Amino acid sequence: MAKPYGAVGLAASVLALAGGGIALGLELERRLVSKRLHAERGEVDEEPFFSLRSPGPVVTTPDGVQLHTEVDELPADGGDSPAGADDELTLVLVHGYVLSLDCWHFQRKYFRNKIRIVLYDQRSHGRSGRSAGELCRVPQLAKDLLQVLDEVAGDGPVVLAGHSMGGMTIMHLAKDHPELFGTRIHGVALFSTAAGEMADYSPIRGLPGRAFGKIAQPTMAVLNRIPEVVEKSRTAGSDLSFVFTKRGSYGSDVPPSYVEFMNQMLGQTPMSVISDFYPAFAELDEYEAFQVLSQVETAVIGGEDDAITPVRHTDKIIELLPGADVRRLPDCGHMGMIEHHEIFNGVLADLIARVRRNLS
């Protein structure tokens, strides 16, 4: 969902420094000490982020946006898929705001050769083409997802997994096309997402959500007038940006490479894209989707330390999906599928297993 990064992060940073300077200073000091210790010990985290790649067809939307897709096909011998599994089953992964399909690194690594995987970059994100600003809204993202399903996923059964804005995209697809759920889409995982009531959200403690919204929008408008300066500062990297990214993404002490991974993804999203999508979240209202989603196998995970889509949104979704497999994870931030990837992978594997049993 709406992350306080990029232009929004610049506004949040100024206010957070004023309101939480002592805590921020202590965390920054820990960051500097940690860097020094890693250097002294010669510690290197060798997780190969951004290394997983597969070819996929370009999907051109009716408005001319080219969506970048990648497909991890099963080997000809069926790979590690369970004996008797329906090899037609496809897992489609839908990423969130200001991210890219690379955010699914650990899920892709775990499920490769176990199930066919389709990934794509949402419009204006990652390697996909730029969209007109007025189409940077959740209803359009749902149309894009449907086109990816039609042109890339194939006619076989599908499991959808969405993180943050990706979860919202799936919810809206359920509202627009309920006939797909239970016939073509047989499972849905919703990770760290919300169905509505985001207008009152603020990433800054003590600042009401609507007040933050009033500050964020004009701040982004101003920063859009100096894009070269802003983009240079965003991609330069610093210990301060490391701390802000860590606080906004994770709820526990993760390896530094996890934070740098997030920093790189966030830095690849132009500030104007951040600004284009930001109003979409105040408009969000996907609650009607749950009557449809309740007809298929579902899984829901939220982090108790999520600073972006607070866990109360997960609680609301849990209420509306009483039959779902649910996790409310302590020490887990917004990017839980990186931070606690073993748990997320396990929940997704269980969902896929339930779908396969139903199909058989």
FENDABEL-V747128 format. One record per residue. N is the residue number from 1. RES is the residue in one small letter. OMEGA is omega in radians with two decimals (NA if undefined). D_CENTER is the distance of its C-alpha to the mean C-alpha in Angstrom with 1 decimal. Layout:
N,RES,OMEGA,D_CENTER ; N,RES,OMEGA,D_CENTER
This chain:
1,m,-3.02,7.1 ; 2,a,-3.11,9.9 ; 3,k,3.13,9.9 ; 4,p,-3.12,13.6 ; 5,y,3.09,13.4 ; 6,g,-3.12,15.6 ; 7,a,3.12,18.2 ; 8,v,3.13,17.0 ; 9,g,3.11,16.9 ; 10,l,3.09,20.5 ; 11,a,-3.14,21.7 ; 12,a,-3.09,20.1 ; 13,s,-3.14,21.6 ; 14,v,-3.12,25.0 ; 15,l,-3.14,25.0 ; 16,a,3.09,23.6 ; 17,l,3.14,26.3 ; 18,a,-3.04,28.9 ; 19,g,-3.06,27.8 ; 20,g,-3.05,26.8 ; 21,g,-3.10,28.5 ; 22,i,3.14,30.2 ; 23,a,3.13,27.1 ; 24,l,3.13,25.3 ; 25,g,3.11,28.4 ; 26,l,-3.14,28.6 ; 27,e,3.09,25.0 ; 28,l,3.10,25.8 ; 29,e,3.11,29.0 ; 30,r,3.11,27.3 ; 31,r,-3.12,25.1 ; 32,l,3.11,28.3 ; 33,v,-3.14,30.1 ; 34,s,3.11,27.4 ; 35,k,-3.12,27.5 ; 36,r,-3.13,31.2 ; 37,l,3.11,31.4 ; 38,h,-3.14,29.0 ; 39,a,-3.12,31.3 ; 40,e,-3.10,34.4 ; 41,r,-3.11,33.3 ; 42,g,-3.08,32.1 ; 43,e,3.12,28.8 ; 44,v,3.06,26.3 ; 45,d,-2.99,22.9 ; 46,e,3.10,23.0 ; 47,e,-3.02,19.5 ; 48,p,3.10,19.2 ; 49,f,3.13,15.8 ; 50,f,-3.06,15.5 ; 51,s,-3.07,18.4 ; 52,l,-3.08,17.2 ; 53,r,3.02,18.3 ; 54,s,3.08,19.8 ; 55,p,3.07,21.4 ; 56,g,-3.12,20.3 ; 57,p,3.01,21.9 ; 58,v,3.10,21.1 ; 59,v,-3.13,20.4 ; 60,t,-3.09,22.2 ; 61,t,-3.13,21.5 ; 62,p,3.12,24.6 ; 63,d,3.00,24.0 ; 64,g,3.11,24.0 ; 65,v,3.10,20.5 ; 66,q,-3.13,20.0 ; 67,l,3.10,16.7 ; 68,h,3.10,16.3 ; 69,t,3.02,16.0 ; 70,e,-3.10,16.6 ; 71,v,3.01,18.3 ; 72,d,-3.10,19.2 ; 73,e,2.99,22.4 ; 74,l,3.04,24.4 ; 75,p,-3.11,27.6 ; 76,a,-3.12,30.8 ; 77,d,3.12,31.9 ; 78,g,3.09,28.9 ; 79,g,-3.11,27.5 ; 80,d,3.12,26.5 ; 81,s,-3.08,25.8 ; 82,p,3.11,27.9 ; 83,a,3.13,31.5 ; 84,g,-3.13,31.9 ; 85,a,3.09,28.2 ; 86,d,-3.10,27.6 ; 87,d,3.08,26.5 ; 88,e,-3.09,25.5 ; 89,l,-3.13,22.4 ; 90,t,3.04,19.1 ; 91,l,3.13,15.6 ; 92,v,-3.08,13.1 ; 93,l,-3.03,9.4 ; 94,v,-3.03,7.2 ; 95,h,-3.06,4.1 ; 96,g,-3.09,3.1 ; 97,y,3.12,6.3 ; 98,v,3.09,8.2 ; 99,l,3.06,6.4 ; 100,s,3.14,7.9 ; 101,l,3.12,8.6 ; 102,d,-3.12,9.9 ; 103,c,3.13,6.9 ; 104,w,-3.05,8.3 ; 105,h,-3.04,11.6 ; 106,f,3.10,12.9 ; 107,q,3.12,12.3 ; 108,r,3.13,13.9 ; 109,k,-3.08,16.6 ; 110,y,-2.99,17.5 ; 111,f,3.09,17.6 ; 112,r,-3.14,19.4 ; 113,n,3.07,22.8 ; 114,k,-3.14,22.1 ; 115,i,3.05,20.6 ; 116,r,-3.07,20.0 ; 117,i,3.02,16.4 ; 118,v,3.08,15.2 ; 119,l,3.05,12.2 ; 120,y,3.04,12.0 ; 121,d,3.07,10.8 ; 122,q,-3.13,10.5 ; 123,r,-3.13,13.7 ; 124,s,3.14,14.4 ; 125,h,3.05,11.5 ; 126,g,-3.10,12.4 ; 127,r,3.10,15.6 ; 128,s,-3.12,15.7 ; 129,g,-3.13,18.4 ; 130,r,-3.14,18.6 ; 131,s,2.93,18.8 ; 132,a,-3.06,21.3 ; 133,g,-3.09,20.0 ; 134,e,3.10,21.2 ; 135,l,3.08,19.1 ; 136,c,-3.09,15.8 ; 137,r,-3.07,15.3 ; 138,v,3.12,13.6 ; 139,p,3.10,16.9 ; 140,q,3.10,16.9 ; 141,l,3.10,13.4 ; 142,a,3.08,14.9 ; 143,k,3.10,17.9 ; 144,d,3.13,16.1 ; 145,l,3.12,14.5 ; 146,l,3.14,18.1 ; 147,q,3.07,19.5 ; 148,v,3.10,17.4 ; 149,l,-3.08,18.5 ; 150,d,-2.99,22.0 ; 151,e,-3.04,22.4 ; 152,v,-3.05,20.4 ; 153,a,-3.13,19.7 ; 154,g,-3.04,23.4 ; 155,d,-3.08,25.5 ; 156,g,-3.13,24.8 ; 157,p,-3.02,22.9 ; 158,v,2.89,19.1 ; 159,v,3.12,16.4 ; 160,l,3.01,13.1 ; 161,a,-3.11,9.9 ; 162,g,3.07,6.9 ; 163,h,3.02,3.8 ; 164,s,3.12,4.7 ; 165,m,3.07,6.2 ; 166,g,3.05,6.0 ; 167,g,3.10,8.0 ; 168,m,3.10,10.1 ; 169,t,3.13,10.8 ; 170,i,3.11,12.2 ; 171,m,-3.11,14.1 ; 172,h,3.05,15.7 ; 173,l,3.11,16.7 ; 174,a,3.09,18.4 ; 175,k,-3.06,20.3 ; 176,d,-3.05,21.4 ; 177,h,-3.13,22.2 ; 178,p,-3.10,23.1 ; 179,e,-3.12,25.5 ; 180,l,-3.00,22.8 ; 181,f,-3.05,21.8 ; 182,g,3.10,24.3 ; 183,t,3.13,25.8 ; 184,r,3.10,23.2 ; 185,i,-3.00,20.0 ; 186,h,3.12,21.0 ; 187,g,-3.13,18.0 ; 188,v,3.02,14.6 ; 189,a,3.14,12.1 ; 190,l,-3.07,10.0 ; 191,f,2.98,7.9 ; 192,s,-3.04,7.8 ; 193,t,-3.14,8.4 ; 194,a,3.12,11.6 ; 195,a,-3.12,14.3 ; 196,g,3.08,16.2 ; 197,e,3.12,18.3 ; 198,m,-3.13,16.0 ; 199,a,-3.12,19.0 ; 200,d,-3.11,20.4 ; 201,y,3.00,17.5 ; 202,s,3.09,18.3 ; 203,p,-3.07,16.8 ; 204,i,-3.13,20.4 ; 205,r,3.10,22.7 ; 206,g,3.12,25.8 ; 207,l,-3.12,24.6 ; 208,p,-3.07,24.2 ; 209,g,-3.10,21.2 ; 210,r,3.07,23.4 ; 211,a,3.11,25.1 ; 212,f,3.13,21.9 ; 213,g,3.12,21.1 ; 214,k,3.13,24.6 ; 215,i,-3.02,24.3 ; 216,a,-3.06,20.9 ; 217,q,3.11,21.9 ; 218,p,3.10,25.3 ; 219,t,3.11,24.0 ; 220,m,3.12,21.6 ; 221,a,3.12,24.6 ; 222,v,-3.09,26.7 ; 223,l,3.09,24.4 ; 224,n,-3.14,24.0 ; 225,r,3.13,27.7 ; 226,i,-3.00,27.5 ; 227,p,-3.09,24.6 ; 228,e,3.13,26.3 ; 229,v,-3.09,26.9 ; 230,v,-3.10,23.4 ; 231,e,3.11,21.7 ; 232,k,-3.14,24.3 ; 233,s,-3.12,23.6 ; 234,r,-3.06,19.8 ; 235,t,-3.09,20.2 ; 236,a,3.14,23.3 ; 237,g,3.12,21.6 ; 238,s,3.08,23.4 ; 239,d,3.13,23.7 ; 240,l,3.12,22.9 ; 241,s,3.07,19.6 ; 242,f,-3.11,18.9 ; 243,v,3.14,19.7 ; 244,f,3.11,17.6 ; 245,t,3.13,14.4 ; 246,k,-3.11,15.3 ; 247,r,-3.13,16.1 ; 248,g,-3.01,12.9 ; 249,s,-2.95,10.6 ; 250,y,3.14,13.0 ; 251,g,-3.12,15.7 ; 252,s,3.12,18.0 ; 253,d,-3.14,19.8 ; 254,v,3.06,17.7 ; 255,p,3.13,19.3 ; 256,p,-3.12,19.5 ; 257,s,3.11,18.0 ; 258,y,3.14,14.6 ; 259,v,3.12,14.8 ; 260,e,3.07,16.3 ; 261,f,3.09,13.6 ; 262,m,3.14,11.1 ; 263,n,-3.13,14.0 ; 264,q,3.11,14.5 ; 265,m,-3.11,11.2 ; 266,l,-3.13,11.4 ; 267,g,3.14,15.1 ; 268,q,3.14,14.6 ; 269,t,-3.12,13.4 ; 270,p,-3.13,16.7 ; 271,m,-3.14,17.5 ; 272,s,3.08,18.8 ; 273,v,3.08,15.5 ; 274,i,3.14,14.0 ; 275,s,-3.12,17.2 ; 276,d,-3.04,17.1 ; 277,f,-2.98,13.9 ; 278,y,-3.12,14.7 ; 279,p,-3.07,17.4 ; 280,a,-3.01,15.3 ; 281,f,3.05,14.0 ; 282,a,-3.12,17.6 ; 283,e,-2.95,18.6 ; 284,l,3.04,16.1 ; 285,d,-3.05,18.2 ; 286,e,-3.03,17.0 ; 287,y,3.13,19.3 ; 288,e,-3.06,21.6 ; 289,a,-2.94,19.1 ; 290,f,3.03,19.8 ; 291,q,3.10,23.3 ; 292,v,-3.09,22.1 ; 293,l,-3.12,19.3 ; 294,s,-3.13,22.0 ; 295,q,-3.14,23.9 ; 296,v,3.06,21.7 ; 297,e,-3.09,20.5 ; 298,t,3.04,17.4 ; 299,a,-3.09,15.5 ; 300,v,3.07,13.7 ; 301,i,3.03,12.4 ; 302,g,3.13,12.1 ; 303,g,-3.14,13.1 ; 304,e,3.13,16.4 ; 305,d,3.12,15.7 ; 306,d,-3.13,12.5 ; 307,a,-3.04,13.5 ; 308,i,2.99,10.9 ; 309,t,-3.05,10.9 ; 310,p,-2.98,14.1 ; 311,v,3.08,15.1 ; 312,r,3.09,17.6 ; 313,h,3.04,15.1 ; 314,t,3.12,14.5 ; 315,d,3.13,18.3 ; 316,k,3.12,18.8 ; 317,i,3.11,16.8 ; 318,i,3.09,18.8 ; 319,e,-3.06,21.9 ; 320,l,3.09,21.2 ; 321,l,-3.04,20.4 ; 322,p,-3.13,23.3 ; 323,g,-3.07,23.4 ; 324,a,2.93,19.9 ; 325,d,-2.97,19.4 ; 326,v,3.03,17.8 ; 327,r,3.04,17.0 ; 328,r,-2.88,17.1 ; 329,l,3.00,16.6 ; 330,p,3.11,18.7 ; 331,d,-3.10,18.0 ; 332,c,3.11,14.2 ; 333,g,-3.05,11.9 ; 334,h,-3.10,8.3 ; 335,m,-3.07,7.3 ; 336,g,-3.11,9.5 ; 337,m,2.95,8.8 ; 338,i,-3.05,10.3 ; 339,e,-3.13,12.7 ; 340,h,-3.01,14.0 ; 341,h,3.14,13.2 ; 342,e,3.14,16.7 ; 343,i,3.14,16.1 ; 344,f,3.12,12.9 ; 345,n,3.13,14.7 ; 346,g,3.12,17.8 ; 347,v,3.13,16.4 ; 348,l,3.09,15.0 ; 349,a,3.11,18.3 ; 350,d,3.11,20.3 ; 351,l,3.13,18.6 ; 352,i,3.13,19.5 ; 353,a,3.12,23.0 ; 354,r,3.12,23.6 ; 355,v,-3.13,22.8 ; 356,r,3.11,25.1 ; 357,r,3.13,27.8 ; 358,n,-3.11,27.7 ; 359,l,-3.11,28.0 ; 360,s,NA,30.9
